[in-house]
């Protein structure tokens, strides 16, 4: 059994991969003191990237918890230092690593707003109850999100997440009802 790399790691337990939510990916090292630049996968960067926040850093399919030691934003991207990563070589080794947080750490959202992980796996139907497919992903910013739906014949269907098209979103029942304008489903 190996020694923990920092006193904080001795008390941190990693959740299982299914209990982790992606918030960013390491783009590259920044400078020679172990800082990294993060490409965001969250609409809440100011809440997800704060000093003391525990990120689960995924390299080669294995996740290790690390606290954020410092953070600043440059061109709307976080530049962070992680505890135990204190050299350019250590930071370069993290290029491409996924940064995740524990699902239990996310705060509830206002009504009518959803986390991506709540929508993935939902069945999409039209108003006549015809199945369009299942949500495999959500892309875009909070203001311009699109559902990626695995549709018929193995092709993806992109559905804009706007009130006039997504008329009922019920993550608890795993169902999204849409009223697509004519031709939307054929565009993809």
C-alpha positions in Angstrom: 0.0 0.0 0.0 1.4 3.4 -1.0 1.7 6.4 1.2 -0.8 9.3 0.4 0.8 12.1 -1.6 -0.5 14.8 0.6 -2.3 14.9 4.0 -5.5 15.8 2.2 -5.4 12.7 0.1 -5.3 10.5 3.1 -8.9 11.6 4.0 -10.4 11.8 0.5 -12.2 8.8 -0.8 -12.8 8.6 -4.6 -16.5 8.0 -5.6 -17.1 5.4 -8.1 -16.8 6.6 -11.8 -20.6 6.6 -12.1 -20.9 9.1 -9.2 -18.6 11.6 -10.9 -19.6 14.4 -13.3 -17.3 15.9 -15.9 -16.5 19.6 -15.4 -13.5 20.0 -17.7 -10.4 18.6 -19.3 -6.8 19.6 -19.0 -5.7 21.3 -22.2 -2.0 21.7 -21.4 0.6 22.8 -18.9 0.9 26.5 -18.2 4.3 27.7 -17.0 6.9 25.8 -15.0 5.2 25.5 -11.6 2.7 22.7 -12.4 -0.3 24.9 -13.4 -2.7 23.6 -16.1 -5.2 25.3 -18.4 -8.7 23.7 -18.4 -11.1 23.4 -21.3 -14.5 23.7 -19.6 -17.4 21.2 -19.7 -19.6 23.1 -17.2 -21.8 26.1 -17.3 -20.7 27.0 -13.7 -16.9 27.5 -13.9 -16.8 29.9 -11.0 -18.5 27.4 -8.7 -16.6 24.3 -10.0 -13.1 25.8 -10.0 -12.4 27.4 -6.5 -9.5 27.0 -4.1 -10.1 23.9 -2.0 -12.5 22.2 -4.4 -11.7 18.5 -4.8 -11.4 17.4 -8.5 -11.1 13.8 -9.5 -8.4 13.8 -12.1 -8.7 10.9 -14.6 -5.6 9.6 -16.3 -5.7 6.2 -18.2 -9.2 5.4 -16.8 -8.2 5.8 -13.1 -9.3 8.8 -11.1 -7.4 10.4 -8.2 -8.8 13.1 -6.0 -6.8 16.4 -5.8 -7.6 19.7 -4.3 -7.3 22.9 -6.2 -4.4 24.9 -4.6 -4.9 28.1 -6.7 -7.1 29.3 -9.6 -7.3 32.2 -11.9 -9.2 32.7 -15.1 -7.6 33.7 -18.4 -9.8 34.3 -21.4 -12.7 32.6 -19.6 -10.7 29.4 -19.0 -9.4 28.3 -15.5 -5.7 28.1 -15.0 -5.4 25.9 -11.9 -2.7 24.4 -9.6 -3.5 21.0 -8.1 -2.0 19.8 -4.9 0.8 17.4 -5.6 1.4 18.7 -9.1 4.3 21.1 -8.8 6.4 20.9 -11.9 6.0 21.4 -15.6 6.6 17.7 -16.2 3.9 16.7 -13.8 1.5 19.1 -15.4 2.3 18.0 -18.9 1.5 14.4 -17.8 -2.0 15.6 -17.1 -2.7 16.8 -20.7 -6.1 15.4 -21.8 -7.0 14.3 -18.3 -10.7 14.5 -17.4 -11.6 16.6 -14.3 -14.7 15.5 -12.5 -16.5 16.4 -9.3 -18.7 14.1 -7.1 -22.3 14.2 -8.1 -23.2 14.7 -4.5 -21.4 18.0 -4.5 -23.7 19.7 -7.1 -26.3 22.1 -5.9 -29.9 21.9 -7.1 -30.8 24.1 -10.1 -33.6 26.5 -10.6 -36.8 25.1 -12.0 -36.7 24.5 -15.7 -32.9 24.1 -15.7 -31.2 20.7 -15.9 -27.8 19.2 -15.6 -26.6 17.3 -18.7 -26.3 14.1 -16.7 -30.0 14.3 -15.8 -30.9 14.3 -19.5 -28.6 11.7 -20.9 -30.5 8.4 -21.2 -34.0 10.1 -21.4 -36.3 8.8 -24.1 -37.4 11.5 -26.6 -40.9 11.3 -27.9 -43.1 13.6 -30.0 -46.5 14.8 -28.9 -48.1 11.7 -30.6 -45.9 9.5 -28.3 -43.7 8.3 -31.3 -40.3 7.5 -30.0 -37.5 9.6 -31.6 -34.6 8.0 -29.7 -32.6 8.4 -26.5 -30.5 11.3 -25.4 -26.8 10.4 -25.7 -25.4 13.9 -24.9 -26.0 17.6 -24.6 -23.9 20.1 -26.3 -23.6 23.9 -26.3 -23.9 26.5 -23.7 -26.7 26.9 -21.2 -28.3 29.5 -23.5 -27.9 27.4 -26.7 -28.1 23.8 -25.7 -28.9 20.9 -28.1 -29.9 17.4 -27.2 -28.0 14.7 -29.1 -30.5 12.0 -29.7 -29.6 8.5 -31.1 -32.3 8.3 -33.7 -33.4 5.7 -36.2 -31.0 4.0 -38.5 -28.1 4.9 -36.1 -28.0 8.6 -37.0 -28.0 11.4 -34.5 -30.8 13.9 -34.3 -30.0 17.3 -32.8 -32.9 18.9 -30.9 -32.6 22.6 -29.8 -33.5 22.9 -26.1 -36.0 25.7 -26.4 -39.4 25.9 -24.8 -41.3 25.8 -28.1 -39.7 22.5 -29.1 -39.0 20.7 -25.8 -42.5 21.0 -24.3 -42.0 18.6 -21.4 -38.8 17.6 -19.7 -39.2 15.0 -17.0 -35.8 13.6 -15.9 -37.4 11.6 -13.0 -39.5 9.7 -15.6 -36.6 9.7 -18.1 -38.9 11.2 -20.8 -38.6 14.4 -22.9 -41.6 15.3 -25.1 -40.9 17.5 -28.2 -43.0 19.4 -30.7 -40.6 19.7 -33.5 -41.2 22.2 -36.3 -41.7 20.7 -39.7 -38.5 19.4 -41.2 -36.4 19.6 -38.0 -36.1 15.8 -37.6 -35.1 15.5 -41.3 -32.3 18.1 -41.1 -30.0 15.8 -39.3 
